């Protein structure tokens, strides 16, 4: 057997087709979670690690990590996933909330959000739509509950599961959760049952867009806790197989995300054709290019963005610790350390003492926002975006 060949057929978590071809992409010893915040460099170095091997199902097109172990995933109030401290991201969330309100005419209705995080988006949606919300997430932190949600939203710090069959609502939202679910077909089937039993008319899901990741070689968007990767057809396939008809697909957040609207039906449509098969070559090429860029920097290097992208980036390109620190505007991250590699997470103003030669921005959509902050600090480093 070739060293590139998986030892056995692996069932696709969306359609159960056996997948046995060579992996698209590998990483060894990735931190199992990127949004837990270690309190010291030593603690960061001790975080649990697992291997990642991405396979693509030839039948439905889903890309998935065959080594994913759901038992490694800890979702608690210490899970720091919010991007809401960025004005750029807040504008995106506000625009999306307005879009959903216009589509669904939410006045007086009830919306369930599965994977609501800190609850910011659901509070925003209920404020815009003058509707009621039910937020479900084991990582919800009651201490950070938005004030605007106090009268309209109920948050439940738990997992969504079959116990929610019978929950009454009009619409369901699930953003950046589906990619974390190992048995994705089973999960969507449960969502379908909940919708059918509770009168939910339409759902909206948002996930990272996989075709962009492979086309751009964006290895920083591949991390252990994201076990599933969808392009539009793989996403539509997954919903069709679980009893939904797609009513709309759109590209969001500078084409980094996919949004799907789907309606639960009794007789699901035939699954659409499988998407194109991806190549992992671009991921390896981009990794080499960034390793060289960091090695050639004349002075201190920092990354801007300490979330999952930053964790994956540092693990892949900087095993020697050439990068000094990670910058983040989220005060709940500052003073903590990068999972796995252990760099300190610092506030932007700390850059004055570091005087970095190179700032690597983990998401180009924030370049204008970050450049303005660097100007305000009187700093003029080289800026590069992944």
Secondary structure as GFF3:
##gff-version 3
##sequence-region A 1 386
A	DSSP	beta_strand	10	11	.	.	.	ID=ss1
A	DSSP	beta_strand	18	19	.	.	.	ID=ss2
A	DSSP	beta_strand	25	31	.	.	.	ID=ss3
A	DSSP	alpha_helix	41	45	.	.	.	ID=ss4
A	DSSP	beta_strand	49	56	.	.	.	ID=ss5
A	DSSP	beta_strand	63	65	.	.	.	ID=ss6
A	DSSP	three_ten_helix	70	72	.	.	.	ID=ss7
A	DSSP	alpha_helix	87	104	.	.	.	ID=ss8
A	DSSP	beta_strand	110	114	.	.	.	ID=ss9
A	DSSP	alpha_helix	120	129	.	.	.	ID=ss10
A	DSSP	beta_strand	132	136	.	.	.	ID=ss11
A	DSSP	three_ten_helix	142	144	.	.	.	ID=ss12
A	DSSP	three_ten_helix	147	149	.	.	.	ID=ss13
A	DSSP	beta_strand	153	156	.	.	.	ID=ss14
A	DSSP	three_ten_helix	162	164	.	.	.	ID=ss15
A	DSSP	beta_strand	171	175	.	.	.	ID=ss16
A	DSSP	three_ten_helix	178	180	.	.	.	ID=ss17
A	DSSP	alpha_helix	184	198	.	.	.	ID=ss18
A	DSSP	beta_strand	202	208	.	.	.	ID=ss19
A	DSSP	alpha_helix	210	216	.	.	.	ID=ss20
A	DSSP	three_ten_helix	219	221	.	.	.	ID=ss21
A	DSSP	beta_strand	228	229	.	.	.	ID=ss22
A	DSSP	alpha_helix	232	241	.	.	.	ID=ss23
A	DSSP	beta_strand	244	252	.	.	.	ID=ss24
A	DSSP	beta_strand	257	264	.	.	.	ID=ss25
A	DSSP	alpha_helix	281	295	.	.	.	ID=ss26
A	DSSP	beta_strand	301	304	.	.	.	ID=ss27
A	DSSP	alpha_helix	308	317	.	.	.	ID=ss28
A	DSSP	beta_strand	323	327	.	.	.	ID=ss29
A	DSSP	beta_strand	344	346	.	.	.	ID=ss30
A	DSSP	three_ten_helix	348	350	.	.	.	ID=ss31
A	DSSP	alpha_helix	351	354	.	.	.	ID=ss32
A	DSSP	beta_strand	358	361	.	.	.	ID=ss33
A	DSSP	three_ten_helix	364	366	.	.	.	ID=ss34
A	DSSP	alpha_helix	367	376	.	.	.	ID=ss35
A	DSSP	beta_strand	382	385	.	.	.	ID=ss36
###
